Amino acid sequence: MKRNRTAKPSALPHLIPSLIFCVVVVAALGVRSAIADDKGPTVTVVYDHPLPNVPGKSMKGVLVEYGPGVATVGHTHPRTAFIYATVLEGAIRTSVNDGPVKIYHAGENFSEMPGDRHTLDENASKAETAKLLAVFVVDTDEKELLTPLAK
């Protein structure tokens, strides 16, 4: 009787989550930049991945860390960007398209539509820090996620 050989299980399926974790850690540690200047929030790209079922589009996760009283300049995001933001810590005071000012607290979220103008974006506290996770669905080749509004 002939013996059937069976292949050993591949380690590849276990390697993929480890690689993703490493990429996220490297991004979190190495891709920091201030939006406006040293007084602005710290911005870190924590996730950047093409969407396999939507050619030409990617999902990009951006952690925005605001010191006490820190604000960004008025700005827009790419015209192709849909943004879903969640406040992770503290509170964020915001206004989109010169609409009413709203304060979002930890656990609350909001969306921004393609073409929206972010006319107010700041930490609502002068004493505590605040953190926001913004998830962009945007053109894959888009490099600039924020453009200051002309004064």
C-alpha positions in Angstrom: 0.0 0.0 0.0 1.3 3.4 -0.9 1.5 6.1 1.8 0.1 9.5 1.1 2.2 12.4 2.0 0.6 15.3 3.8 2.0 18.7 3.7 3.0 20.4 7.0 0.8 23.3 8.0 2.2 26.5 6.7 3.3 29.1 9.3 2.2 31.9 6.9 -1.3 32.3 8.4 0.2 32.9 11.8 2.9 35.3 10.4 0.4 37.7 8.8 -1.1 39.1 12.0 2.4 39.5 13.4 3.5 41.4 10.4 0.4 43.7 10.6 1.2 44.4 14.2 4.8 45.3 13.4 3.7 47.6 10.6 1.3 49.4 13.0 3.9 49.7 15.7 6.5 51.1 13.3 4.0 53.6 11.9 3.0 54.7 15.4 6.6 55.2 16.4 8.0 56.6 13.2 5.5 58.6 11.3 4.8 61.5 13.5 4.3 65.1 12.2 2.7 68.2 13.5 -0.2 69.6 11.4 0.5 73.3 11.7 3.6 73.8 13.8 5.0 72.8 17.3 1.8 74.3 18.9 -0.5 72.0 16.9 -1.6 68.5 17.7 0.6 65.5 17.1 -0.5 63.4 14.2 0.4 59.8 13.7 -0.6 57.5 10.8 -1.4 54.2 12.6 -3.0 52.3 9.7 -2.7 52.5 5.9 -4.1 49.7 3.8 -5.6 49.5 0.3 -9.2 48.3 0.1 -9.1 45.1 -1.8 -12.7 45.4 -3.0 -12.5 49.1 -4.0 -9.6 49.6 -6.5 -7.8 52.9 -6.0 -9.1 53.5 -2.5 -7.4 53.0 0.9 -8.3 53.2 4.5 -5.9 55.3 6.6 -6.2 55.6 10.4 -4.8 58.8 11.9 -4.3 59.3 15.7 -4.5 63.0 16.6 -3.2 64.0 20.0 -4.1 67.4 21.4 -2.3 69.0 24.3 -4.3 71.2 26.7 -5.8 74.1 24.7 -4.3 73.0 21.4 -6.1 73.6 18.1 -5.5 73.0 14.4 -5.8 75.7 11.8 -8.9 75.7 9.7 -8.5 73.1 7.0 -9.9 70.7 4.4 -9.2 67.1 3.7 -8.8 65.6 0.3 -11.9 66.0 -1.9 -12.1 62.2 -2.1 -11.9 61.6 1.6 -14.8 60.3 3.8 -13.8 60.5 7.4 -15.2 58.8 10.5 -13.7 60.2 13.7 -14.0 58.9 17.3 -12.8 60.8 20.4 -10.7 58.4 22.4 -9.8 60.7 25.3 -10.9 64.1 26.6 -13.2 66.3 24.5 -12.9 67.9 21.0 -14.7 71.2 20.1 -15.4 71.2 16.3 -17.3 72.9 13.6 -17.6 71.8 10.0 -18.6 74.1 7.1 -19.2 77.0 9.5 -22.0 75.0 11.2 -22.8 75.0 14.9 -20.0 74.3 17.3 -20.3 70.9 18.9 -18.2 69.3 21.6 -17.6 65.5 21.3 -16.5 63.6 24.4 -14.6 60.3 24.7 -16.6 57.6 23.1 -18.6 59.9 20.7 -18.0 60.1 17.0 -18.7 62.1 13.9 -18.3 62.0 10.1 -16.9 64.4 7.6 -18.1 64.2 4.0 -15.9 64.7 0.9 -15.3 68.4 0.4 -16.2 69.5 3.9 -14.3 72.4 5.5 -13.1 71.9 9.1 -13.4 75.5 10.4 -12.9 74.7 14.1 -11.0 71.8 15.6 -9.5 72.1 19.1 -9.1 70.5 22.5 -12.1 71.6 24.5 -10.0 71.6 27.7 -7.2 74.0 28.7 -6.0 71.5 31.4 -6.4 68.0 30.0 -5.2 66.2 26.9 -7.5 64.9 24.1 -7.1 62.1 21.5 -9.0 61.5 18.3 -8.8 58.6 15.9 -9.8 59.6 12.4 -10.4 56.9 9.8 -10.1 58.1 6.2 -11.4 56.3 3.1 -9.4 58.1 0.5 -7.7 57.7 -2.9 -4.7 55.4 -2.4 -2.2 57.8 -3.9 -3.3 60.7 -1.7 -0.3 61.8 0.5 -1.6 65.1 2.0 -4.5 64.4 4.3 -4.8 68.1 5.5 -4.7 71.4 3.6 -4.9 74.6 5.7 -7.6 77.0 4.6 -6.5 80.2 2.9 -6.8 83.2 5.2 
